[in-house]
Every structure is written in structure tokens, then in C-alpha cells.
Amino acid sequence: MEQTIDLSVELRRNVRATKQELMSIDNAASCLGVSRDAILEAVERSSELALEGDVVYIPKDPVGTLVSLGVASVLFFAIVILPMFIEKM
């Protein structure tokens, strides 16, 4: 089990290092020096990796995107809109 956890961490690092944040199972197996089955098991045990067809990828986090959008909206209001209201008073 400990080896699978280490493998999933290494796999996540290697997938994240690619430009598109995806990697084929065969490419991941050869890069990490393990079998295809070990890659499949690591993906199944990891909550941060996903598998579609023959490709391992890191799914995008919609919650993080919404939080970023909310923070940007608050900053916009505080920097642009709020000073306009203060000037009119």
C-alpha cells in the first residue's frame, strides 16, 4: 500500500509536469518504471487523478475556479465601484 501511495504521488507530479496535464498509461508506466497494472491501481486509489480511456489526467476543480472568481469580484468592487460611491457622498 505504501508503494502505491508513493507511486500515485510520483504519477501526479509527472502528469502535472506535462503541458496538457495528461499522460498515456504506457508513457506513465515507462516513465516511472512500473507496469500498466500498477499505474491503473495508483489512479484508482488516488482522488486527484482520473482515467479516461488510456489517458491519466488531473481533473479541473470547479470549486477552486468559483472561489477565484468570487475573490476577483470582491476586489473589483472594492477597488473600482466603492470609491465611486464614496466620491458622490
ABEGO torsion letter per residue (X at the ends): XAAAAAAAAAAAAAAAABAAGBBBAAAAAAAAGBBAAAAAAAAAABAABBBBEABBBBBBBAAAAAAAAAAAAAAAAAAAAAAAAAAAX
